[in-house]
């Protein structure tokens, strides 16, 4: 995602993300904050790809805390936590992503629900 993908007039809906989710059009202040979030996501991705996982986690967590309106930071963070054997953090991120009113692909939604079911079932010993 980049700033070119976030452009709408007041009252319109802007397309964002590689899965083309939607967010409401923003005023100048909201747009500036969103562009900072996009830059944070881009930085987190670059840092993760460079192998600096702890630093990328911190940036992805900020995206999640802010309720970033696209699945990418949630999916990346979920996968990191799963690889690290941190199911509670992975579950928390999945639940946050599934709570988004839009911007979650059906494939991601299904994968996260399956992940949650498996881990909740294991925790209960069923």
PATI-179824 format. One record per atom (N, C-alpha, C): x, y, z; residue in three letters. Coordinates in steps of 0.02 Angstrom, whole numbers, plus 50000, padded with zeros to 5 digits. Layout:
// PATI-179824
XYZala ...
END
This chain:
// PATI-179824
500424994150000unk 500005000050000unk 500445006250000unk 500215011349968unk 500555017649973unk 500035023249968unk 500275029349975unk 499805034949977unk 499405035649913unk 499655033249857unk 499285033749795unk 498655029449797unk 498635024449840unk 498055020149845unk 497525023049892unk 497665028549924unk 497185031549971unk 497015038449945unk 496505038849905unk 496305045249877unk 495555045249866unk 495205049649900unk 494495050249891unk 494285057249910unk 493745059449880unk 493465065949899unk 493025064949959unk 492895070449997unk 492455069850056unk 491795066450038unk 491595061750081unk 490975058250070unk 491035052050027unk 491615051149994unk 491715045149954unk 492055039849996unk 492155034049967unk 492505028650000unk 493155027549964unk 493695026950002unk 494365025949973unk 494535018549974unk 494855016149920unk 495095009249917unk 495795009049947unk 495915004049989unk 496595003150017unk 496764995750017unk 497404994350020unk 497634987550030unk 497644983449967unk 498044978249969unk 498104974049909unk 497484969849898unk 497074968849950unk 496444965249941unk 495874970049930unk 496034976449919unk 495554981649902unk 494984982049951unk 495144982350015unk 494634983650066unk 494424990850061unk 493974992850103unk 493724999650100unk 493765003150167unk 493905009550167unk 493865013750227unk 493495020050207unk 493155023150254unk 492815029450237unk 493305034750214unk 493075039250172unk 493495044850151unk 493685048850213unk 494255052050211unk 494515055350270unk 494615062850258unk 494585066750312unk 494765073750307unk 495525074150308unk 495805080050303unk 496525080850299unk 496905078050359unk 496655079150420unk 496995076650480unk 496965069050482unk 496385066150468unk 496315058850468unk 496755055850414unk 496775058950355unk 497185056450300unk 497915056550319unk 498145061850351unk 498845062350372unk 499015056750422unk 498565055550469unk 498675050150518unk 498695043450483unk 498245042450435unk 498225036150399unk 498865035150358unk 499105040350327unk 499725039750289unk 500315038050334unk 500325040750395unk 500845038950443unk 500785031450461unk 500165029050467unk 500065021950481unk 500305017650423unk 500175019950362unk 500415016250304unk 501175015950303unk 501495021450320unk 502225021550323unk 502475016850377unk 502135016750434unk 502325012250489unk 502275004950465unk 501735003350430unk 501644996550404unk 502194994850354unk 502344999450310unk 502874998250261unk 503554997150295unk 503685001150347unk 504315000350384unk 504334993650420unk 503764991650450unk 503734985250485unk 503874979550437unk 503594979850378unk 503694974750327unk 504434974350308unk 504744980050295unk 505454980150276unk 505894977450332unk 505754979450393unk 506134977150451unk 506054969550460unk 505444967150453unk 505324959950459unk 505714956150406unk 505684958650344unk 506044955250289unk 506794955450299unk 507044960350337unk 507754960750353unk 507944956350412unk 507444953050441unk 507574948350495unk 507534951450565unk 507344957650570unk 507294960950635unk 506584960050661unk 506424954050682unk 505744952150700unk 505484955950760unk 505874956650813unk 505634960250873unk 505424967350857unk 505824970750817unk 505674977650798unk 505044977850755unk 504964973050710unk 504364972950668unk 503734971550709unk 503804967350760unk 503234965850804unk 502984972350835unk 503434976350860unk 503244982650892unk 502844987050845unk 503064987550783unk 502714991750734unk 502044988750714unk 502024982250703unk 501384979050687unk 500894979750745unk 501144979350806unk 500704980050865unk 500384987050867unk 500764992150848unk 500474998850846unk 499914999050794unk 500034995950737unk 499504995750685unk 498874992450712unk 498964986950748unk 498384983350777unk 498044987650829unk 498434990750873unk 498144995050925unk 497745000750895unk 497975003350839unk 497635008950806unk 497025006550765unk 496944999950760unk 496384997350720unk 496484998250646unk 497094997050623unk 497254997950552unk 496724994550509unk 496454998050458unk 495884995450421unk 496044990750363unk 496544986550371unk 496714981650320unk 497024975650356unk 496964969850328unk 497174963850362unk 497934962750366unk 498324966050324unk 499034964550319unk 499414964650385unk 499384969950426unk 499784969650488unk 499544964150536unk 498894962750535unk 498624957550578unk 498874950650556unk 498854949350491unk 499074942950465unk 499824941950477unk 500214947050464unk 500934946450474unk 501104945150548unk 500774948950592unk 500894948150663unk 500654941350688unk 500074939250666unk 499804932650684unk 500304927150665unk 500564927450604unk 501024922350581unk 501684922450620unk 501924928350637unk 502534928850677unk 502414925450745unk 501864927350778unk 501724924450844unk 501624916850839unk 501304914550788unk 501194907350779unk 501864903750770unk 502304906450728unk 502964903550717unk 503374903450782unk 503284908450823unk 503654908850886unk 503344904750942unk 502794901550929unk 502464897550981unk 502144901851034unk 501854907451013unk 501514911951059unk 500764912151042unk 500404906651058unk 499704906251036unk 499244911451066unk 499374913551128unk 498924918751157unk 498964925251119unk 499574927251101unk 499644933351062unk 499354932450992unk 499464926550962unk 499194925250896unk 498424925350898unk 498124922450949unk 497394922550956unk 497134929650964unk 497474933551005unk 497264940551016unk 497254944450950unk 497774943450910unk 497824946950846unk 497284944550798unk 497164938050796unk 496624935350754unk 495954938350773unk 495814938450837unk 495174941150860unk 495114948550842unk 495654952350848unk 495634959450829unk 495504960150754unk 495814956050714unk 495714956350642unk 495004954550623unk 494754949250653unk 494064947050638unk 493554952150662unk 493744956550707unk 493304961750730unk 493264967750684unk 493684967950633unk 493654973450585unk 493004972950545unk 492664978450534unk 492034978150498unk 492114977050423unk 492714977650397unk 492854976750326unk 493594975250317unk 493814974350257unk 494524973450241unk 494824966750259unk 494424961850275unk 494694955150288unk 494424950550234unk 494884947550196unk 494674943050142unk 494344936850172unk 493934933550133unk 493604927450156unk 494114922150172unk 494654921750133unk 495174916750146unk 495504917950214unk 495684924150228unk 495984925750292unk 495504924450349unk 494884926450340unk 494364925350391unk 494314917950408unk 494294913750357unk 494244906450367unk 494864903750402unk 495464905750380unk 496084903350411unk 496114905350484unk 495924911450499unk 495964913750569unk 495444910250612unk 494844909250586unk 494334905650625unk 494554898550638unk 494854895250588unk 495114888450598unk 495664888450651unk 496114893250648unk 496654893850697unk 496374894550767unk 495884898950774unk 495564900050839unk 495244893650864unk 494864890250820unk 494534884050841unk 495024878750864unk 495564877850827unk 496064872950845unk 496364874450913unk 496554880750924unk 496894882550987unk 496414882651046unk 495804884851035unk 495314884751090unk 495154877551109unk 495084873251059unk 494944866151071unk 495524862851109unk 496144864351088unk 496734861551122unk 496764863851194unk 496604870151205unk 496634872951273unk 496124869551319unk 495554867751291unk 495024864551331unk 495144856951337unk 495614854351298unk 495754847151301unk 495214842951268unk 494864845951220unk 494324842251186unk 494614838051131unk 
END
